[in-house]
Amino acid sequence: MSRLTRYSPFSTEPFADAFEGLLRPMRGLADEAARMDMDIIDNDSEYVLHVEIPGVDKNDIQVDLDGDQVRIAARKRAGNEQVKDGQAVRRERYWGEMHRVVSLAGLVDASKATATYENGVLTLKLPKQAGESQHRIAIS
């Protein structure tokens, strides 16, 4: 099934439609293969992130916290499987590195953060930093 795209004469890429069919196989691979789908929940005391990273060993996942930013990097290693009695006709499984950076609304207390990885889902519990809240400043 093809995707319908609305034509815009104000597009920043005027020749995008001309190459749509030519680049579709490569673009589809890049868009869908290295995805990290994520849910972010903002509780009163913490942020909870559920990140889908299927097929990755937990030792190949790295999480870095910097203030209000969370960077998640993962590496899927290529398998050494051999095809017996024939040849591979098509290979669609993604092997390589992927990463995602998310900015949260407030600072995170990195010393109390926890991470678990089970059934392809990384769960991060990131407590909000105490004493940091929004303040409105009166203008005089």
Rosetta blueprint (number, residue, H / E / L):
1 M L
2 S L
3 R L
4 L L
5 T L
6 R L
7 Y L
8 S L
9 P L
10 F L
11 S L
12 T L
13 E L
14 P L
15 F L
16 A L
17 D H
18 A H
19 F H
20 E H
21 G H
22 L H
23 L H
24 R H
25 P H
26 M H
27 R H
28 G H
29 L H
30 A H
31 D H
32 E H
33 A H
34 A L
35 R L
36 M L
37 D E
38 M E
39 D E
40 I E
41 I E
42 D E
43 N L
44 D L
45 S L
46 E E
47 Y E
48 V E
49 L E
50 H E
51 V E
52 E E
53 I L
54 P L
55 G L
56 V L
57 D L
58 K H
59 N H
60 D H
61 I E
62 Q E
63 V E
64 D E
65 L E
66 D E
67 G L
68 D L
69 Q E
70 V E
71 R E
72 I E
73 A E
74 A E
75 R E
76 K E
77 R L
78 A L
79 G L
80 N L
81 E L
82 Q L
83 V L
84 K L
85 D L
86 G L
87 Q L
88 A L
89 V L
90 R L
91 R L
92 E L
93 R L
94 Y L
95 W L
96 G E
97 E E
98 M E
99 H E
100 R E
101 V E
102 V E
103 S E
104 L L
105 A L
106 G L
107 L L
108 V E
109 D L
110 A H
111 S H
112 K H
113 A L
114 T E
115 A E
116 T E
117 Y E
118 E E
119 N L
120 G L
121 V E
122 L E
123 T E
124 L E
125 K E
126 L E
127 P E
128 K E
129 Q L
130 A L
131 G L
132 E L
133 S L
134 Q L
135 H L
136 R L
137 I L
138 A L
139 I L
140 S L
